[in-house]
Amino acid sequence: MRDRALILSVLIVASCGLGYELIGSALASYLLGDSILQFSTVIGCYLFAMGVGSWFSRYVPDDRVLDRFIEVELLVGLVGGVSAAVLFLVFAWVAAPFRTALYVCVFVIGLLVGMEIPLVMRIFNRQRTEFRELVSKVLAFDYLGALAVSLVFPLLLAPYLGLLRTGFLFGILNASVSLWTAWLFREHLTRPKDKVWRASLVIGLLAVGFALSGQMTGWAERGLYGDQVIHAETTRYQRLVVTRWHDDLRLHINGNLQFSSRDEHRYHEALVHPGLDAVPWARNVLVLGGGDGLAVREILKHKNIEHITLVDLDPEMTRLFSTSAPLVELNQGSLKDPRVTVINADAGAWLESNTNVYDFIVVDFPDPTNFGLGRLYSTPIFRLMARHLSEKGYMVVQSTSPYFAPHSYWSINSTLKEAGLHTWPYHCYVPSFGDWGFILTSKRADYTVPERVSVPTRYLDGPTTKELFHFPVDMPTLDMPPNRLNEQSLVRYFDEDWRKVIR
């Protein structure tokens, strides 16, 4: 029975160890962006710390292996369990030392986790288990546990429990291993009652943290965003937070502002009408991204439009903007309009499998902060989009800021040209974002700025629309390389551009 308990312990220990690694990487990616860098550095630091922990385990005396294993499990459970909550609160309220806190936390957890397997193997050795059987059992269940959590974490734990609750859950599991090991091997331990009592106390504290993690997340996000959080959820793909201050609703995805209700009309009117007014005969429109329904709201103002297909990856995003009363009021119920079909799918995969052609295409993806998003701004994806664009139609692409991120902006322009399209760059001022850029593109070589806007607007009129296509001398055209899939240079340009701006 003790051997089976130890094997089960290995399974749980491995699951929790990888779980802490994934939580640290995901949290850093959510808060800092650039997921490749965050996952790479966190995993590297964690594995190095595990090596250090394995080396330190040699100094545990043979007659104290069981005691030290229980103590290590208890420490892993306590430190790992609270790590996500502590890091989130540090980022929200004292952002400066976040990176230091992150890597210190990852190193300490990795150090402790690195001691676990060597200590378990020494316990088996004391049980006089044959070495061949010992190694095969321990490593097999170690890898099995890693597989289990690698599947459960993205599919169930992160979307349904969130990172903080998941951290507390793994901590409870580690502390439970400590508790049952102390009970099963009590006659071999020094002061076994103390170990049982401490393990029970830690489990209780972590359970309280699990129960209060929603309040902790809300408290941290109030410090992070400064406004009242009226909705927050972690989906399979991203963290969605909606805040309110007086009459200003704001959407944040992974900590990045997506719109402010006070000025989003400037962005969405500029995104849609300069292109759509140039094709008054348009009937079918495709929107890629834009799950908030705000671009769709502007398109629906054009009475000639018969059908809009909206393709957005996250079903929770489109559900939120179809059911939340203040958000439905903001997009004027656009996602429920009978002319609109909402498809939740990856835009690249959907473009490959679909054959429909559209008169006007709106590309409203998030900024290329990581390689997953950068792929959507690459030459092959733009070529796919061009296959769905009618010969006389236009497509508009949200293209970051030509003022704050000029290398990124003009790289997108070069990428569209490499995809065989003609381009007409333009920009507008959105107070929440600053000067923001778009690129109108087409297979046809001609475009004339409409002399008037044919639908009711709050910002755009004929003269304003014409002014959008004028760039001042401090925003010159840059000759940038296109963004190709094998390089993803756009993500690097975006990161470098914004590092010069954000303090």
MITI-432099 format. One line per field, with one value per residue (C-alpha): residue in three letters; residue number from 0; x, y, z. Coordinates in Angstrom, 3 decimals. Layout:
N
type: ALA;...;
seq: NUM;...;
px: X;...;
py: Y;...;
pz: Z;...;
# end
This chain:
503
type: MET;ARG;ASP;ARG;ALA;LEU;ILE;LEU;SER;VAL;LEU;ILE;VAL;ALA;SER;CYS;GLY;LEU;GLY;TYR;GLU;LEU;ILE;GLY;SER;ALA;LEU;ALA;SER;TYR;LEU;LEU;GLY;ASP;SER;ILE;LEU;GLN;PHE;SER;THR;VAL;ILE;GLY;CYS;TYR;LEU;PHE;ALA;MET;GLY;VAL;GLY;SER;TRP;PHE;SER;ARG;TYR;VAL;PRO;ASP;ASP;ARG;VAL;LEU;ASP;ARG;PHE;ILE;GLU;VAL;GLU;LEU;LEU;VAL;GLY;LEU;VAL;GLY;GLY;VAL;SER;ALA;ALA;VAL;LEU;PHE;LEU;VAL;PHE;ALA;TRP;VAL;ALA;ALA;PRO;PHE;ARG;THR;ALA;LEU;TYR;VAL;CYS;VAL;PHE;VAL;ILE;GLY;LEU;LEU;VAL;GLY;MET;GLU;ILE;PRO;LEU;VAL;MET;ARG;ILE;PHE;ASN;ARG;GLN;ARG;THR;GLU;PHE;ARG;GLU;LEU;VAL;SER;LYS;VAL;LEU;ALA;PHE;ASP;TYR;LEU;GLY;ALA;LEU;ALA;VAL;SER;LEU;VAL;PHE;PRO;LEU;LEU;LEU;ALA;PRO;TYR;LEU;GLY;LEU;LEU;ARG;THR;GLY;PHE;LEU;PHE;GLY;ILE;LEU;ASN;ALA;SER;VAL;SER;LEU;TRP;THR;ALA;TRP;LEU;PHE;ARG;GLU;HIS;LEU;THR;ARG;PRO;LYS;ASP;LYS;VAL;TRP;ARG;ALA;SER;LEU;VAL;ILE;GLY;LEU;LEU;ALA;VAL;GLY;PHE;ALA;LEU;SER;GLY;GLN;MET;THR;GLY;TRP;ALA;GLU;ARG;GLY;LEU;TYR;GLY;ASP;GLN;VAL;ILE;HIS;ALA;GLU;THR;THR;ARG;TYR;GLN;ARG;LEU;VAL;VAL;THR;ARG;TRP;HIS;ASP;ASP;LEU;ARG;LEU;HIS;ILE;ASN;GLY;ASN;LEU;GLN;PHE;SER;SER;ARG;ASP;GLU;HIS;ARG;TYR;HIS;GLU;ALA;LEU;VAL;HIS;PRO;GLY;LEU;ASP;ALA;VAL;PRO;TRP;ALA;ARG;ASN;VAL;LEU;VAL;LEU;GLY;GLY;GLY;ASP;GLY;LEU;ALA;VAL;ARG;GLU;ILE;LEU;LYS;HIS;LYS;ASN;ILE;GLU;HIS;ILE;THR;LEU;VAL;ASP;LEU;ASP;PRO;GLU;MET;THR;ARG;LEU;PHE;SER;THR;SER;ALA;PRO;LEU;VAL;GLU;LEU;ASN;GLN;GLY;SER;LEU;LYS;ASP;PRO;ARG;VAL;THR;VAL;ILE;ASN;ALA;ASP;ALA;GLY;ALA;TRP;LEU;GLU;SER;ASN;THR;ASN;VAL;TYR;ASP;PHE;ILE;VAL;VAL;ASP;PHE;PRO;ASP;PRO;THR;ASN;PHE;GLY;LEU;GLY;ARG;LEU;TYR;SER;THR;PRO;ILE;PHE;ARG;LEU;MET;ALA;ARG;HIS;LEU;SER;GLU;LYS;GLY;TYR;MET;VAL;VAL;GLN;SER;THR;SER;PRO;TYR;PHE;ALA;PRO;HIS;SER;TYR;TRP;SER;ILE;ASN;SER;THR;LEU;LYS;GLU;ALA;GLY;LEU;HIS;THR;TRP;PRO;TYR;HIS;CYS;TYR;VAL;PRO;SER;PHE;GLY;ASP;TRP;GLY;PHE;ILE;LEU;THR;SER;LYS;ARG;ALA;ASP;TYR;THR;VAL;PRO;GLU;ARG;VAL;SER;VAL;PRO;THR;ARG;TYR;LEU;ASP;GLY;PRO;THR;THR;LYS;GLU;LEU;PHE;HIS;PHE;PRO;VAL;ASP;MET;PRO;THR;LEU;ASP;MET;PRO;PRO;ASN;ARG;LEU;ASN;GLU;GLN;SER;LEU;VAL;ARG;TYR;PHE;ASP;GLU;ASP;TRP;ARG;LYS;VAL;ILE;ARG;
seq: 0;1;2;3;4;5;6;7;8;9;10;11;12;13;14;15;16;17;18;19;20;21;22;23;24;25;26;27;28;29;30;31;32;33;34;35;36;37;38;39;40;41;42;43;44;45;46;47;48;49;50;51;52;53;54;55;56;57;58;59;60;61;62;63;64;65;66;67;68;69;70;71;72;73;74;75;76;77;78;79;80;81;82;83;84;85;86;87;88;89;90;91;92;93;94;95;96;97;98;99;100;101;102;103;104;105;106;107;108;109;110;111;112;113;114;115;116;117;118;119;120;121;122;123;124;125;126;127;128;129;130;131;132;133;134;135;136;137;138;139;140;141;142;143;144;145;146;147;148;149;150;151;152;153;154;155;156;157;158;159;160;161;162;163;164;165;166;167;168;169;170;171;172;173;174;175;176;177;178;179;180;181;182;183;184;185;186;187;188;189;190;191;192;193;194;195;196;197;198;199;200;201;202;203;204;205;206;207;208;209;210;211;212;213;214;215;216;217;218;219;220;221;222;223;224;225;226;227;228;229;230;231;232;233;234;235;236;237;238;239;240;241;242;243;244;245;246;247;248;249;250;251;252;253;254;255;256;257;258;259;260;261;262;263;264;265;266;267;268;269;270;271;272;273;274;275;276;277;278;279;280;281;282;283;284;285;286;287;288;289;290;291;292;293;294;295;296;297;298;299;300;301;302;303;304;305;306;307;308;309;310;311;312;313;314;315;316;317;318;319;320;321;322;323;324;325;326;327;328;329;330;331;332;333;334;335;336;337;338;339;340;341;342;343;344;345;346;347;348;349;350;351;352;353;354;355;356;357;358;359;360;361;362;363;364;365;366;367;368;369;370;371;372;373;374;375;376;377;378;379;380;381;382;383;384;385;386;387;388;389;390;391;392;393;394;395;396;397;398;399;400;401;402;403;404;405;406;407;408;409;410;411;412;413;414;415;416;417;418;419;420;421;422;423;424;425;426;427;428;429;430;431;432;433;434;435;436;437;438;439;440;441;442;443;444;445;446;447;448;449;450;451;452;453;454;455;456;457;458;459;460;461;462;463;464;465;466;467;468;469;470;471;472;473;474;475;476;477;478;479;480;481;482;483;484;485;486;487;488;489;490;491;492;493;494;495;496;497;498;499;500;501;502;
px: 0.000;2.876;4.483;1.196;0.838;4.324;3.611;0.415;2.485;4.862;1.895;0.541;3.976;4.732;1.333;1.687;5.284;4.377;1.250;3.245;5.463;2.456;0.805;3.959;4.389;0.726;0.570;3.729;2.353;-0.988;0.642;3.785;2.842;5.320;4.278;7.293;9.739;7.790;7.301;10.918;12.481;10.147;10.663;14.426;14.623;12.385;14.392;17.669;16.251;15.102;18.671;19.931;17.279;18.251;21.869;20.955;18.931;22.207;22.802;19.685;20.810;19.437;17.707;15.875;14.690;11.035;10.988;12.557;10.267;7.200;8.644;9.532;6.009;4.552;6.782;6.003;2.301;2.494;4.841;3.431;-0.156;0.067;2.504;-0.056;-2.015;1.126;2.500;-0.816;-1.086;2.535;1.944;-1.254;-0.026;3.785;4.517;8.229;9.602;7.262;9.915;12.209;9.371;8.407;11.828;12.538;9.213;9.840;13.344;12.223;9.408;11.727;14.361;11.851;10.266;13.740;14.272;11.054;11.850;15.369;13.909;11.079;13.599;15.653;12.510;11.824;15.440;15.010;12.019;14.532;12.715;14.745;16.565;15.201;11.639;12.270;13.446;10.742;7.935;9.052;9.835;6.751;4.388;6.378;5.851;2.235;1.493;3.100;0.955;-2.224;-1.739;-0.540;-3.954;-6.149;-4.560;-5.488;-8.781;-10.315;-8.295;-7.254;-10.593;-12.907;-10.953;-8.576;-4.888;-5.252;-7.685;-5.621;-2.513;-4.306;-5.672;-2.187;-0.945;-3.704;-2.722;0.941;0.038;-2.292;0.622;2.563;-0.353;-1.001;2.711;3.093;0.169;1.252;4.871;4.217;6.211;9.325;9.126;10.344;7.408;4.788;1.901;3.571;3.851;0.204;-0.889;1.213;0.016;-3.596;-3.008;-1.482;-4.355;-6.812;-5.013;-4.859;-8.544;-9.372;-7.226;-9.077;-12.413;-11.289;-9.398;-12.271;-12.080;-8.287;-8.496;-11.025;-8.884;-5.783;-7.603;-9.009;-5.421;-4.331;-7.046;-7.973;-11.702;-14.534;-14.357;-17.864;-16.914;-13.826;-13.262;-10.468;-11.395;-9.486;-7.747;-7.463;-8.345;-11.351;-11.923;-14.593;-14.316;-16.562;-15.858;-18.924;-20.164;-16.889;-16.857;-13.490;-12.515;-9.095;-7.740;-4.740;-4.244;-4.238;-6.907;-9.096;-11.527;-13.060;-16.753;-16.071;-14.061;-14.393;-16.689;-13.656;-11.764;-14.641;-15.964;-12.445;-12.023;-15.198;-16.549;-13.619;-13.562;-17.212;-18.412;-16.156;-18.168;-21.840;-22.848;-21.393;-23.738;-21.605;-19.072;-16.539;-15.250;-12.194;-11.775;-13.954;-15.881;-17.148;-19.563;-18.587;-17.283;-20.403;-22.524;-20.946;-21.324;-25.030;-25.614;-25.250;-28.697;-27.352;-25.584;-27.390;-25.109;-22.144;-19.987;-18.062;-15.202;-13.799;-11.745;-13.233;-16.892;-16.873;-16.031;-18.978;-21.270;-20.346;-21.089;-24.341;-25.744;-24.306;-26.845;-24.385;-22.224;-25.234;-26.380;-22.923;-22.877;-26.616;-27.348;-25.326;-24.396;-28.078;-29.031;-30.522;-28.077;-25.106;-23.633;-21.135;-18.535;-16.130;-13.025;-9.379;-9.363;-6.495;-8.070;-11.477;-10.058;-8.447;-11.626;-14.113;-14.600;-16.958;-16.028;-16.865;-17.276;-15.656;-13.433;-12.649;-9.567;-9.790;-7.326;-5.544;-2.065;0.747;2.064;3.050;3.755;0.217;-1.174;1.765;0.911;-2.390;-0.485;1.799;2.069;0.386;-2.616;-3.027;-2.921;-5.663;-7.718;-7.181;-8.713;-11.917;-11.986;-13.937;-11.997;-13.510;-13.827;-11.725;-10.235;-9.173;-6.629;-6.174;-2.429;-1.243;0.001;2.066;3.265;4.191;4.975;6.051;8.223;5.287;2.839;4.912;5.906;2.189;1.934;4.884;3.339;0.083;2.025;4.005;0.661;-0.110;-2.418;-2.465;-2.480;-3.693;-2.451;-4.367;-4.697;-6.852;-6.541;-8.257;-7.762;-7.536;-4.840;-3.255;-2.679;-3.872;-3.349;-5.284;-4.447;-7.026;-6.095;-7.483;-6.729;-7.762;-5.239;-7.600;-9.184;-10.861;-11.580;-15.379;-16.447;-19.024;-20.002;-23.297;-24.456;-24.912;-21.612;-20.323;-16.794;-16.328;-17.485;-16.156;-13.287;-12.268;-12.143;-9.890;-7.576;-7.140;-4.993;-2.546;0.566;2.524;6.280;6.992;5.249;7.249;6.815;9.355;10.703;10.250;10.572;7.319;6.251;6.868;5.862;9.373;10.682;7.733;9.757;6.609;6.395;9.957;9.275;6.132;7.943;10.881;8.608;6.471;9.423;10.540;7.154;5.873;7.551;
py: 0.000;2.341;1.710;2.487;5.651;6.758;6.091;8.138;10.829;10.881;11.332;14.261;15.782;15.762;17.227;20.038;20.761;21.277;23.137;25.804;26.168;26.703;29.124;31.253;31.296;32.062;34.801;36.454;36.199;37.748;40.626;41.291;40.113;38.391;34.860;33.210;35.195;34.667;30.914;30.453;32.369;30.976;27.386;27.914;29.374;26.616;23.756;25.266;25.553;21.918;20.923;22.885;21.262;17.772;18.530;19.828;16.683;14.768;16.556;15.100;12.332;8.864;8.680;11.962;11.370;10.838;13.850;16.102;14.839;15.738;19.149;19.830;18.878;21.200;24.067;23.422;23.444;26.656;28.628;27.279;27.600;31.292;32.211;33.235;35.368;37.061;37.783;39.175;41.466;42.588;43.475;45.362;47.383;47.509;46.864;47.800;44.616;42.226;40.580;40.113;38.636;36.373;34.808;34.544;32.749;30.458;29.650;28.801;26.554;24.881;24.336;22.580;20.571;19.462;17.802;15.778;12.966;12.227;12.009;9.708;7.427;7.245;6.355;3.517;2.444;2.228;-0.025;-2.243;-1.850;-3.283;-0.457;-1.351;-1.369;1.779;3.866;2.638;3.269;6.699;8.081;6.532;8.137;11.366;11.707;10.536;13.279;15.868;14.693;14.853;18.418;19.634;18.604;19.584;23.008;24.723;22.868;22.994;24.610;27.964;28.743;27.558;28.076;30.845;31.040;31.986;29.185;26.705;27.685;27.160;23.810;22.520;23.748;21.799;18.668;19.028;19.612;16.579;14.423;15.699;14.859;11.296;10.481;11.679;9.491;6.355;6.510;7.932;5.267;6.180;9.920;12.216;14.068;12.797;14.582;17.953;17.168;16.111;19.264;21.563;19.876;20.256;23.937;24.603;22.796;24.938;28.172;27.224;26.276;29.728;31.252;29.144;30.392;34.034;34.034;35.795;38.690;38.778;38.919;41.747;43.666;43.257;44.258;47.370;48.358;47.387;49.223;51.934;51.644;49.466;45.984;45.021;41.825;39.615;36.120;33.920;32.096;29.389;32.111;35.290;37.309;39.591;42.506;45.193;48.291;51.278;54.857;57.072;56.644;55.180;51.428;49.915;46.486;45.073;41.850;40.372;43.748;45.720;48.360;47.490;50.389;53.147;53.793;57.544;57.546;54.103;55.710;57.493;54.238;52.211;54.934;55.407;51.643;51.066;54.040;55.283;51.896;50.911;54.250;53.625;50.494;51.599;48.471;46.151;43.434;40.855;41.844;39.760;40.875;39.072;39.695;42.453;40.162;43.220;43.928;47.604;47.403;45.393;48.204;50.676;48.337;47.815;51.556;50.942;49.822;48.077;45.448;42.114;39.858;40.137;37.180;37.768;35.345;35.666;33.033;33.345;32.282;33.881;37.240;37.180;35.760;38.605;41.264;39.553;39.238;41.931;44.788;47.737;46.156;45.280;48.884;50.028;47.875;48.479;44.754;44.290;40.659;39.724;41.342;38.753;39.888;38.841;35.342;34.811;32.071;31.214;29.861;30.613;33.142;31.484;28.015;29.418;31.325;28.132;26.069;28.684;29.664;32.663;35.997;39.326;42.890;44.388;42.862;44.352;42.970;44.025;41.716;42.619;44.092;41.641;41.300;37.643;35.127;33.717;37.142;38.085;35.104;36.816;39.770;37.631;37.405;33.956;35.054;38.273;36.217;34.015;37.113;38.375;35.151;36.058;39.653;40.470;42.006;45.465;45.265;46.758;45.415;47.469;46.296;47.629;48.270;49.690;53.258;54.875;57.426;55.224;52.027;53.193;50.167;47.842;49.947;50.196;46.527;45.634;47.916;46.123;42.738;43.646;44.754;41.515;39.676;41.368;44.118;47.882;49.941;53.336;53.993;56.360;57.260;59.059;60.387;58.316;59.932;56.588;55.256;58.292;58.421;55.119;53.602;51.632;50.435;50.241;47.676;46.129;44.132;47.203;50.012;52.943;54.517;57.887;59.262;59.669;63.310;62.635;59.955;58.424;57.297;59.053;59.445;61.229;61.911;61.466;63.766;64.401;66.806;64.724;61.550;63.226;64.435;60.851;60.022;62.869;62.065;64.961;65.246;63.686;60.468;59.595;56.491;53.813;51.160;48.084;44.361;42.377;40.045;36.452;33.367;31.954;35.173;36.966;40.178;42.215;40.959;42.139;45.536;45.946;45.110;47.397;50.281;50.215;49.719;53.196;54.648;52.797;53.759;
pz: 0.000;0.787;-2.600;-4.332;-2.276;-3.267;-6.940;-6.676;-4.993;-7.961;-10.311;-8.295;-7.695;-11.437;-12.279;-9.763;-10.761;-14.411;-13.299;-11.456;-14.506;-16.790;-14.363;-14.135;-17.908;-18.627;-15.987;-17.331;-20.873;-19.851;-17.967;-20.004;-23.505;-25.871;-24.904;-26.575;-24.453;-21.229;-21.691;-22.769;-19.872;-17.204;-18.378;-18.611;-15.107;-13.743;-15.285;-14.093;-10.575;-10.721;-11.533;-8.546;-6.343;-7.519;-6.680;-3.208;-2.455;-2.069;1.225;2.840;5.267;4.563;7.930;7.239;3.642;4.576;6.876;4.270;1.486;3.565;4.403;0.765;-0.352;2.234;1.095;-2.579;-1.801;0.215;-2.069;-5.328;-4.173;-3.327;-6.115;-8.760;-6.273;-4.946;-8.428;-9.654;-6.628;-7.000;-10.660;-9.874;-6.934;-7.136;-10.815;-10.762;-9.105;-10.924;-13.113;-10.129;-8.079;-10.988;-11.457;-7.724;-7.294;-10.275;-9.035;-5.491;-6.722;-9.254;-6.545;-4.293;-7.118;-8.232;-4.846;-4.973;-7.422;-6.069;-2.558;-3.709;-5.434;-2.245;-0.287;-2.736;-2.387;1.367;0.706;-1.139;-4.438;-7.346;-9.153;-12.597;-11.287;-9.242;-12.184;-14.558;-12.055;-10.932;-14.381;-16.009;-13.502;-13.533;-17.292;-17.041;-14.533;-16.799;-19.726;-17.662;-16.490;-19.908;-21.282;-18.341;-17.748;-21.059;-21.592;-18.098;-15.347;-16.837;-18.562;-15.762;-12.543;-13.587;-12.760;-9.092;-8.195;-10.211;-8.244;-4.931;-6.179;-7.045;-3.664;-1.893;-3.836;-2.850;0.808;0.664;-0.525;2.489;4.806;3.643;3.450;7.052;8.087;6.189;7.339;10.806;12.609;10.549;11.172;13.875;15.457;12.979;14.735;14.120;10.408;10.185;12.028;9.813;6.630;7.758;8.549;5.115;3.375;5.333;4.434;0.748;0.785;2.161;-0.610;-3.193;-1.870;-1.837;-5.134;-6.906;-4.452;-4.731;-8.522;-8.319;-5.845;-8.018;-11.194;-9.524;-8.800;-12.296;-14.221;-11.733;-12.533;-11.282;-12.824;-13.950;-15.760;-15.734;-17.071;-18.314;-21.509;-23.338;-25.307;-23.254;-20.162;-20.715;-18.328;-18.711;-16.510;-15.906;-14.806;-14.915;-18.507;-19.828;-20.518;-21.371;-22.630;-21.755;-23.266;-21.440;-19.775;-23.045;-23.687;-26.681;-26.618;-24.529;-25.094;-25.036;-28.237;-29.852;-32.449;-33.899;-34.325;-35.765;-38.065;-39.459;-39.776;-41.780;-43.720;-45.871;-47.606;-47.499;-48.882;-51.911;-52.806;-52.508;-54.383;-51.673;-50.438;-48.574;-45.916;-43.970;-40.557;-39.147;-35.429;-34.034;-31.693;-29.803;-32.673;-32.914;-36.475;-37.377;-35.900;-38.326;-41.313;-40.562;-41.031;-44.784;-45.920;-49.038;-46.917;-47.115;-45.077;-42.694;-41.672;-38.429;-37.682;-34.162;-32.341;-28.852;-28.336;-24.890;-26.459;-28.868;-26.178;-23.809;-26.425;-27.349;-23.804;-21.511;-21.433;-21.395;-24.115;-26.278;-25.894;-27.038;-30.180;-30.703;-30.708;-33.884;-33.185;-32.929;-36.231;-38.653;-41.338;-39.172;-38.922;-36.087;-36.551;-33.740;-35.416;-36.073;-38.909;-40.783;-40.694;-41.634;-44.608;-45.897;-45.658;-46.910;-50.560;-50.357;-51.943;-50.271;-51.502;-48.416;-45.720;-42.312;-40.526;-36.878;-35.147;-31.895;-32.270;-33.174;-29.622;-30.051;-32.800;-32.735;-33.604;-35.825;-38.035;-38.898;-40.365;-42.539;-46.328;-46.630;-44.537;-46.515;-49.717;-48.273;-47.525;-51.077;-52.424;-50.585;-51.846;-55.010;-57.898;-57.351;-53.556;-50.767;-47.561;-44.524;-41.938;-38.401;-38.434;-35.051;-34.640;-37.424;-34.860;-31.880;-33.821;-37.288;-38.096;-37.345;-39.332;-42.483;-42.235;-42.457;-45.490;-47.141;-46.304;-48.033;-51.104;-51.148;-51.091;-54.436;-53.170;-53.686;-50.492;-49.259;-45.703;-43.441;-39.761;-37.209;-33.678;-30.971;-27.538;-25.692;-28.033;-29.628;-33.374;-34.836;-38.256;-40.856;-44.344;-47.116;-49.724;-52.902;-56.033;-58.006;-58.375;-57.962;-54.909;-54.559;-51.104;-50.779;-50.753;-48.091;-45.575;-46.617;-43.147;-39.780;-37.931;-34.836;-36.090;-39.819;-42.583;-46.095;-45.215;-42.165;-44.257;-46.808;-44.026;-42.763;-45.796;-45.161;-43.089;-41.517;-41.939;-38.536;-39.679;-42.823;-44.934;-43.969;-46.314;-44.101;-44.886;-45.076;-42.282;-43.390;-41.422;-41.146;-39.561;-37.932;-37.927;-37.282;-33.682;-33.063;-34.655;-32.561;-29.327;-30.134;-31.161;-28.042;-25.684;-26.714;-25.786;-22.700;-19.437;
# end
